[in-house]
């Protein structure tokens, strides 16, 4: 499943840019392999994590980008359902060990969601 968490995807770079722009440059570590799910952006001192989720692989609810291919559904369905379960488990493990987690979806980044920077800023500045 490594292939679905490829490094340096477009949305991830965009989020990093936002994080830098709002003054949190160099406060984070990338792809911490010691944490469940190898989270994208980890802010150790803040004990916060930002996950950038591709809508398709991570099954964004009611999102157009998450739509299952019409062919080979018997192949896709179980695979994607497994991703969903895995994500839930990872999220629970992280939260149980005291991390605050923000999930940013690919579509929010792609649409240049106007409130995304605000959202990320509030998450990082908040307690
Ligand atoms: Zn989406």
Backbone and ligand atoms as CSV (ligand in chain L), in Angstrom:
chain,resi,resn,atom,element,x,y,z
A,1,UNK,N,N,0.812,-1.208,0.000
A,1,UNK,CA,C,0.000,0.000,0.000
A,1,UNK,C,C,0.851,1.266,0.000
A,2,UNK,N,N,2.127,1.092,-0.020
A,2,UNK,CA,C,3.051,2.221,-0.040
A,2,UNK,C,C,2.749,3.191,-1.189
A,3,UNK,N,N,2.395,2.586,-2.317
A,3,UNK,CA,C,2.228,3.409,-3.518
A,3,UNK,C,C,1.160,4.493,-3.373
A,4,UNK,N,N,0.197,4.267,-2.471
A,4,UNK,CA,C,-0.864,5.274,-2.348
A,4,UNK,C,C,-0.409,6.452,-1.495
A,5,UNK,N,N,0.714,6.315,-0.823
A,5,UNK,CA,C,1.160,7.425,0.012
A,5,UNK,C,C,2.414,8.052,-0.591
A,6,UNK,N,N,2.404,8.194,-1.871
A,6,UNK,CA,C,3.589,8.704,-2.539
A,6,UNK,C,C,3.931,10.101,-2.016
A,7,UNK,N,N,5.204,10.346,-1.907
A,7,UNK,CA,C,5.659,11.618,-1.361
A,7,UNK,C,C,5.532,12.740,-2.385
A,8,UNK,N,N,5.457,13.937,-1.859
A,8,UNK,CA,C,5.522,15.127,-2.693
A,8,UNK,C,C,4.463,15.188,-3.789
A,9,UNK,N,N,3.256,14.875,-3.424
A,9,UNK,CA,C,2.168,15.036,-4.376
A,9,UNK,C,C,1.801,16.513,-4.445
A,10,UNK,N,N,1.157,16.909,-5.507
A,10,UNK,CA,C,0.760,18.304,-5.683
A,10,UNK,C,C,0.047,18.887,-4.479
A,11,UNK,N,N,-1.028,18.241,-4.018
A,11,UNK,CA,C,-1.762,18.791,-2.869
A,11,UNK,C,C,-0.879,18.939,-1.623
A,12,UNK,N,N,0.032,18.001,-1.452
A,12,UNK,CA,C,0.885,18.102,-0.266
A,12,UNK,C,C,1.801,19.319,-0.333
A,13,UNK,N,N,2.353,19.556,-1.503
A,13,UNK,CA,C,3.218,20.722,-1.670
A,13,UNK,C,C,2.425,22.012,-1.445
A,14,UNK,N,N,1.210,22.028,-1.951
A,14,UNK,CA,C,0.355,23.206,-1.769
A,14,UNK,C,C,0.089,23.461,-0.282
A,15,UNK,N,N,-0.160,22.396,0.460
A,15,UNK,CA,C,-0.411,22.555,1.896
A,15,UNK,C,C,0.847,23.032,2.614
A,16,UNK,N,N,1.992,22.490,2.211
A,16,UNK,CA,C,3.252,22.946,2.817
A,16,UNK,C,C,3.476,24.424,2.578
A,17,UNK,N,N,3.096,24.864,1.380
A,17,UNK,CA,C,3.237,26.286,1.050
A,17,UNK,C,C,2.377,27.135,1.978
A,18,UNK,N,N,1.155,26.677,2.211
A,18,UNK,CA,C,0.250,27.407,3.102
A,18,UNK,C,C,0.852,27.453,4.504
A,19,UNK,N,N,1.330,26.302,4.959
A,19,UNK,CA,C,1.912,26.210,6.300
A,19,UNK,C,C,3.083,27.194,6.452
A,20,UNK,N,N,3.901,27.301,5.425
A,20,UNK,CA,C,5.014,28.261,5.443
A,20,UNK,C,C,4.491,29.689,5.461
A,21,UNK,N,N,3.506,29.944,4.603
A,21,UNK,CA,C,2.978,31.307,4.460
A,21,UNK,C,C,2.371,31.818,5.750
A,22,UNK,N,N,1.795,30.945,6.563
A,22,UNK,CA,C,1.186,31.412,7.801
A,22,UNK,C,C,2.141,31.310,8.989
A,23,UNK,N,N,3.414,31.086,8.690
A,23,UNK,CA,C,4.427,31.222,9.731
A,23,UNK,C,C,4.810,29.960,10.477
A,24,UNK,N,N,4.491,28.825,9.915
A,24,UNK,CA,C,4.861,27.582,10.590
A,24,UNK,C,C,5.954,26.816,9.857
A,25,UNK,N,N,6.698,27.536,9.056
A,25,UNK,CA,C,7.827,26.924,8.351
A,25,UNK,C,C,8.799,26.313,9.385
A,26,UNK,N,N,9.363,25.201,9.028
A,26,UNK,CA,C,10.361,24.510,9.854
A,26,UNK,C,C,9.850,24.079,11.229
A,27,UNK,N,N,8.537,24.099,11.410
A,27,UNK,CA,C,8.000,23.577,12.669
A,27,UNK,C,C,7.575,22.126,12.494
A,28,UNK,N,N,7.601,21.671,11.268
A,28,UNK,CA,C,7.090,20.320,11.025
A,28,UNK,C,C,8.155,19.368,10.494
A,29,UNK,N,N,7.848,18.087,10.618
A,29,UNK,CA,C,8.657,17.030,10.031
A,29,UNK,C,C,7.790,16.306,9.026
A,30,UNK,N,N,8.436,15.805,7.974
A,30,UNK,CA,C,7.671,15.119,6.926
A,30,UNK,C,C,7.693,13.605,7.107
A,31,UNK,N,N,6.557,12.994,6.848
A,31,UNK,CA,C,6.459,11.530,6.748
A,31,UNK,C,C,7.164,10.799,7.879
A,32,UNK,N,N,6.722,11.087,9.065
A,32,UNK,CA,C,7.301,10.432,10.231
A,32,UNK,C,C,6.976,8.941,10.215
A,33,UNK,N,N,8.025,8.154,10.042
A,33,UNK,CA,C,7.810,6.709,9.876
A,33,UNK,C,C,7.537,5.994,11.185
A,34,UNK,N,N,7.756,6.681,12.290
A,34,UNK,CA,C,7.530,6.005,13.567
A,34,UNK,C,C,6.089,6.112,14.023
A,35,UNK,N,N,5.315,6.928,13.384
A,35,UNK,CA,C,3.915,7.085,13.773
A,35,UNK,C,C,3.001,6.277,12.857
A,36,UNK,N,N,1.855,5.855,13.402
A,36,UNK,CA,C,0.930,5.071,12.580
A,36,UNK,C,C,0.556,5.804,11.297
A,37,UNK,N,N,0.669,5.130,10.182
A,37,UNK,CA,C,0.248,5.698,8.911
A,37,UNK,C,C,1.263,6.636,8.262
A,38,UNK,N,N,2.401,6.796,8.897
A,38,UNK,CA,C,3.438,7.681,8.337
A,38,UNK,C,C,2.854,9.045,7.931
A,39,UNK,N,N,2.416,9.819,8.939
A,39,UNK,CA,C,1.680,11.062,8.635
A,39,UNK,C,C,2.489,12.055,7.793
A,40,UNK,N,N,1.771,12.817,6.964
A,40,UNK,CA,C,2.420,13.728,6.028
A,40,UNK,C,C,3.190,14.850,6.723
A,41,UNK,N,N,2.489,15.613,7.553
A,41,UNK,CA,C,3.134,16.733,8.253
A,41,UNK,C,C,2.940,16.572,9.753
A,42,UNK,N,N,4.049,16.474,10.468
A,42,UNK,CA,C,3.979,16.308,11.915
A,42,UNK,C,C,4.624,17.513,12.590
A,43,UNK,N,N,3.900,18.104,13.530
A,43,UNK,CA,C,4.403,19.250,14.292
A,43,UNK,C,C,4.658,18.765,15.717
A,44,UNK,N,N,5.880,18.276,15.972
A,44,UNK,CA,C,6.132,17.566,17.239
A,44,UNK,C,C,5.856,18.408,18.484
A,45,UNK,N,N,6.288,19.662,18.477
A,45,UNK,CA,C,6.109,20.474,19.682
A,45,UNK,C,C,4.652,20.835,19.915
A,46,UNK,N,N,3.919,20.996,18.849
A,46,UNK,CA,C,2.499,21.321,18.980
A,46,UNK,C,C,1.659,20.069,19.201
A,47,UNK,N,N,2.312,18.929,18.965
A,47,UNK,CA,C,1.607,17.645,19.039
A,47,UNK,C,C,0.401,17.630,18.084
A,48,UNK,N,N,0.679,18.104,16.880
A,48,UNK,CA,C,-0.361,18.153,15.862
A,48,UNK,C,C,0.109,17.529,14.563
A,49,UNK,N,N,-0.868,17.038,13.834
A,49,UNK,CA,C,-0.567,16.352,12.587
A,49,UNK,C,C,-1.535,16.821,11.507
A,50,UNK,N,N,-0.996,17.065,10.313
A,50,UNK,CA,C,-1.874,17.330,9.169
A,50,UNK,C,C,-1.727,16.177,8.190
A,51,UNK,N,N,-2.849,15.579,7.848
A,51,UNK,CA,C,-2.864,14.518,6.845
A,51,UNK,C,C,-3.463,15.083,5.568
A,52,UNK,N,N,-2.790,14.867,4.462
A,52,UNK,CA,C,-3.337,15.294,3.184
A,52,UNK,C,C,-3.829,14.044,2.476
A,53,UNK,N,N,-5.136,13.972,2.325
A,53,UNK,CA,C,-5.735,12.765,1.781
A,53,UNK,C,C,-6.184,12.924,0.338
A,54,UNK,N,N,-5.721,12.036,-0.518
A,54,UNK,CA,C,-6.251,11.958,-1.874
A,54,UNK,C,C,-7.693,11.464,-1.783
A,55,UNK,N,N,-8.599,12.151,-2.469
A,55,UNK,CA,C,-10.027,11.848,-2.313
A,55,UNK,C,C,-10.374,10.433,-2.771
A,56,UNK,N,N,-9.736,9.972,-3.808
A,56,UNK,CA,C,-10.064,8.650,-4.323
A,56,UNK,C,C,-9.589,7.551,-3.377
A,57,UNK,N,N,-8.319,7.532,-3.072
A,57,UNK,CA,C,-7.763,6.454,-2.245
A,57,UNK,C,C,-8.263,6.471,-0.824
A,58,UNK,N,N,-8.565,7.668,-0.339
A,58,UNK,CA,C,-9.003,7.762,1.050
A,58,UNK,C,C,-10.514,7.922,1.177
A,59,UNK,N,N,-11.221,7.742,0.073
A,59,UNK,CA,C,-12.681,7.675,0.072
A,59,UNK,C,C,-13.347,8.898,0.695
A,60,UNK,N,N,-13.092,10.053,0.127
A,60,UNK,CA,C,-13.761,11.257,0.610
A,60,UNK,C,C,-15.270,11.135,0.382
A,61,UNK,N,N,-16.004,11.271,1.467
A,61,UNK,CA,C,-17.454,11.101,1.434
A,61,UNK,C,C,-18.131,12.118,0.498
A,62,UNK,N,N,-18.978,11.642,-0.383
A,62,UNK,CA,C,-19.773,12.493,-1.295
A,62,UNK,C,C,-18.913,13.407,-2.169
A,63,UNK,N,N,-17.709,12.988,-2.460
A,63,UNK,CA,C,-16.826,13.816,-3.274
A,63,UNK,C,C,-16.750,13.236,-4.686
A,64,UNK,N,N,-16.803,14.093,-5.688
A,64,UNK,CA,C,-16.775,13.643,-7.085
A,64,UNK,C,C,-15.461,12.923,-7.415
A,65,UNK,N,N,-14.385,13.337,-6.787
A,65,UNK,CA,C,-13.086,12.720,-7.067
A,65,UNK,C,C,-12.969,11.304,-6.495
A,66,UNK,N,N,-13.903,10.956,-5.621
A,66,UNK,CA,C,-13.822,9.655,-4.942
A,66,UNK,C,C,-14.654,8.587,-5.634
A,67,UNK,N,N,-15.166,8.910,-6.800
A,67,UNK,CA,C,-16.105,7.989,-7.410
A,67,UNK,C,C,-15.400,6.724,-7.908
A,68,UNK,N,N,-16.045,5.578,-7.676
A,68,UNK,CA,C,-15.436,4.277,-7.978
A,68,UNK,C,C,-15.571,3.987,-9.471
A,69,UNK,N,N,-14.481,3.555,-10.101
A,69,UNK,CA,C,-14.533,3.239,-11.535
A,69,UNK,C,C,-15.648,2.245,-11.844
A,70,UNK,N,N,-16.335,2.446,-12.942
A,70,UNK,CA,C,-17.477,1.596,-13.283
A,70,UNK,C,C,-17.032,0.181,-13.649
A,71,UNK,N,N,-15.833,0.055,-14.185
A,71,UNK,CA,C,-15.362,-1.287,-14.528
A,71,UNK,C,C,-14.527,-1.865,-13.385
A,72,UNK,N,N,-14.507,-3.168,-13.310
A,72,UNK,CA,C,-13.729,-3.884,-12.302
A,72,UNK,C,C,-14.078,-3.463,-10.880
A,73,UNK,N,N,-15.358,-3.271,-10.633
A,73,UNK,CA,C,-15.771,-2.860,-9.277
A,73,UNK,C,C,-15.420,-3.926,-8.248
A,74,UNK,N,N,-15.458,-5.191,-8.697
A,74,UNK,CA,C,-15.139,-6.287,-7.752
A,74,UNK,C,C,-13.669,-6.202,-7.308
A,75,UNK,N,N,-12.877,-5.540,-8.105
A,75,UNK,CA,C,-11.484,-5.322,-7.740
A,75,UNK,C,C,-11.348,-4.095,-6.821
A,76,UNK,N,N,-12.021,-3.034,-7.207
A,76,UNK,CA,C,-11.869,-1.768,-6.486
A,76,UNK,C,C,-12.537,-1.751,-5.125
A,77,UNK,N,N,-13.784,-2.245,-5.080
A,77,UNK,CA,C,-14.561,-2.107,-3.845
A,77,UNK,C,C,-13.828,-2.593,-2.592
A,78,UNK,N,N,-13.369,-3.857,-2.562
A,78,UNK,CA,C,-12.700,-4.334,-1.339
A,78,UNK,C,C,-11.416,-3.571,-1.018
A,79,UNK,N,N,-10.701,-3.225,-2.066
A,79,UNK,CA,C,-9.445,-2.489,-1.902
A,79,UNK,C,C,-9.698,-1.128,-1.247
A,80,UNK,N,N,-10.711,-0.453,-1.757
A,80,UNK,CA,C,-11.010,0.884,-1.257
A,80,UNK,C,C,-11.627,0.822,0.140
A,81,UNK,N,N,-12.419,-0.215,0.364
A,81,UNK,CA,C,-13.018,-0.389,1.682
A,81,UNK,C,C,-11.913,-0.629,2.728
A,82,UNK,N,N,-10.903,-1.348,2.313
A,82,UNK,CA,C,-9.763,-1.610,3.187
A,82,UNK,C,C,-9.027,-0.301,3.531
A,83,UNK,N,N,-8.883,0.545,2.552
A,83,UNK,CA,C,-8.252,1.856,2.795
A,83,UNK,C,C,-9.029,2.645,3.839
A,84,UNK,N,N,-10.348,2.614,3.682
A,84,UNK,CA,C,-11.196,3.373,4.600
A,84,UNK,C,C,-11.009,2.868,6.038
A,85,UNK,N,N,-11.012,1.555,6.179
A,85,UNK,CA,C,-10.834,0.956,7.509
A,85,UNK,C,C,-9.480,1.316,8.091
A,86,UNK,N,N,-8.475,1.236,7.233
A,86,UNK,CA,C,-7.113,1.515,7.658
A,86,UNK,C,C,-6.986,2.969,8.138
A,87,UNK,N,N,-7.597,3.878,7.391
A,87,UNK,CA,C,-7.564,5.292,7.771
A,87,UNK,C,C,-8.214,5.528,9.130
A,88,UNK,N,N,-9.359,4.871,9.319
A,88,UNK,CA,C,-10.062,5.042,10.592
A,88,UNK,C,C,-9.201,4.575,11.750
A,89,UNK,N,N,-8.550,3.444,11.547
A,89,UNK,CA,C,-7.694,2.860,12.577
A,89,UNK,C,C,-6.511,3.788,12.888
A,90,UNK,N,N,-5.892,4.290,11.841
A,90,UNK,CA,C,-4.741,5.186,12.002
A,90,UNK,C,C,-5.138,6.439,12.780
A,91,UNK,N,N,-6.272,7.006,12.389
A,91,UNK,CA,C,-6.768,8.215,13.041
A,91,UNK,C,C,-7.014,7.965,14.531
A,92,UNK,N,N,-7.628,6.823,14.808
A,92,UNK,CA,C,-7.918,6.502,16.205
A,92,UNK,C,C,-6.618,6.334,16.990
A,93,UNK,N,N,-5.666,5.622,16.408
A,93,UNK,CA,C,-4.387,5.393,17.109
A,93,UNK,C,C,-3.676,6.696,17.397
A,94,UNK,N,N,-3.663,7.578,16.412
A,94,UNK,CA,C,-2.983,8.862,16.606
A,94,UNK,C,C,-3.666,9.667,17.702
A,95,UNK,N,N,-4.992,9.722,17.638
A,95,UNK,CA,C,-5.725,10.521,18.628
A,95,UNK,C,C,-5.597,9.923,20.015
A,96,UNK,N,N,-5.593,8.614,20.099
A,96,UNK,CA,C,-5.443,7.950,21.397
A,96,UNK,C,C,-4.087,8.237,22.014
A,97,UNK,N,N,-3.090,8.456,21.161
A,97,UNK,CA,C,-1.789,8.768,21.753
A,97,UNK,C,C,-1.551,10.271,21.840
A,98,UNK,N,N,-2.638,11.027,21.818
A,98,UNK,CA,C,-2.566,12.438,22.167
A,98,UNK,C,C,-2.286,13.416,21.043
A,99,UNK,N,N,-2.345,12.952,19.809
A,99,UNK,CA,C,-2.131,13.861,18.688
A,99,UNK,C,C,-3.449,14.495,18.271
A,100,UNK,N,N,-3.364,15.768,17.908
A,100,UNK,CA,C,-4.519,16.406,17.260
A,100,UNK,C,C,-4.301,16.291,15.766
A,101,UNK,N,N,-5.331,15.886,15.070
A,101,UNK,CA,C,-5.160,15.580,13.653
A,101,UNK,C,C,-6.132,16.390,12.795
A,102,UNK,N,N,-5.586,17.016,11.760
A,102,UNK,CA,C,-6.423,17.696,10.777
A,102,UNK,C,C,-6.272,16.967,9.440
A,103,UNK,N,N,-7.406,16.587,8.861
A,103,UNK,CA,C,-7.361,15.961,7.544
A,103,UNK,C,C,-7.700,17.015,6.496
A,104,UNK,N,N,-6.781,17.222,5.563
A,104,UNK,CA,C,-7.037,18.127,4.441
A,104,UNK,C,C,-7.256,17.261,3.209
A,105,UNK,N,N,-8.351,17.518,2.518
A,105,UNK,CA,C,-8.682,16.717,1.349
A,105,UNK,C,C,-8.134,17.344,0.071
A,106,UNK,N,N,-7.738,16.467,-0.819
A,106,UNK,CA,C,-7.223,16.863,-2.133
A,106,UNK,C,C,-8.121,17.881,-2.830
A,107,UNK,N,N,-9.446,17.666,-2.766
A,107,UNK,CA,C,-10.359,18.572,-3.475
A,107,UNK,C,C,-10.363,19.973,-2.858
A,108,UNK,N,N,-10.149,20.065,-1.552
A,108,UNK,CA,C,-10.080,21.382,-0.912
A,108,UNK,C,C,-8.875,22.149,-1.450
A,109,UNK,N,N,-7.792,21.423,-1.660
A,109,UNK,CA,C,-6.573,22.051,-2.154
A,109,UNK,C,C,-6.722,22.412,-3.626
A,110,UNK,N,N,-7.240,21.467,-4.390
A,110,UNK,CA,C,-7.381,21.688,-5.833
A,110,UNK,C,C,-8.286,22.853,-6.178
A,111,UNK,N,N,-9.358,22.973,-5.421
A,111,UNK,CA,C,-10.285,24.076,-5.684
A,111,UNK,C,C,-9.783,25.384,-5.081
A,112,UNK,N,N,-8.607,25.332,-4.535
A,112,UNK,CA,C,-8.056,26.504,-3.839
A,112,UNK,C,C,-9.103,27.089,-2.908
A,113,UNK,N,N,-9.627,26.195,-2.113
A,113,UNK,CA,C,-10.646,26.543,-1.133
A,113,UNK,C,C,-10.218,27.797,-0.369
A,114,UNK,N,N,-11.009,28.872,-0.440
A,114,UNK,CA,C,-10.544,30.164,0.114
A,114,UNK,C,C,-10.297,30.117,1.612
A,115,UNK,N,N,-10.965,29.203,2.300
A,115,UNK,CA,C,-10.802,29.199,3.747
A,115,UNK,C,C,-9.766,28.186,4.223
A,116,UNK,N,N,-9.117,27.545,3.284
A,116,UNK,CA,C,-8.172,26.486,3.679
A,116,UNK,C,C,-7.033,27.017,4.561
A,117,UNK,N,N,-6.462,28.150,4.164
A,117,UNK,CA,C,-5.376,28.728,4.958
A,117,UNK,C,C,-5.874,29.094,6.360
A,118,UNK,N,N,-7.084,29.638,6.416
A,118,UNK,CA,C,-7.678,29.989,7.712
A,118,UNK,C,C,-7.868,28.744,8.571
A,119,UNK,N,N,-8.384,27.722,7.918
A,119,UNK,CA,C,-8.635,26.460,8.601
A,119,UNK,C,C,-7.349,25.875,9.192
A,120,UNK,N,N,-6.318,25.858,8.372
A,120,UNK,CA,C,-5.031,25.315,8.806
A,120,UNK,C,C,-4.430,26.194,9.901
A,121,UNK,N,N,-4.542,27.507,9.715
A,121,UNK,CA,C,-4.036,28.447,10.712
A,121,UNK,C,C,-4.703,28.256,12.060
A,122,UNK,N,N,-6.025,28.120,12.032
A,122,UNK,CA,C,-6.768,27.928,13.291
A,122,UNK,C,C,-6.374,26.631,13.958
A,123,UNK,N,N,-6.191,25.616,13.134
A,123,UNK,CA,C,-5.811,24.315,13.684
A,123,UNK,C,C,-4.449,24.395,14.371
A,124,UNK,N,N,-3.484,25.043,13.715
A,124,UNK,CA,C,-2.128,25.076,14.252
A,124,UNK,C,C,-2.000,26.035,15.446
A,125,UNK,N,N,-2.775,27.124,15.405
A,125,UNK,CA,C,-2.674,28.109,16.487
A,125,UNK,C,C,-3.521,27.742,17.683
A,126,UNK,N,N,-4.589,27.003,17.426
A,126,UNK,CA,C,-5.511,26.650,18.498
A,126,UNK,C,C,-4.895,25.694,19.503
A,127,UNK,N,N,-5.569,25.554,20.640
A,127,UNK,CA,C,-5.002,24.660,21.661
A,127,UNK,C,C,-5.642,23.285,21.564
L,1,ZN,ZN,ZN,-12.749,15.324,-2.029
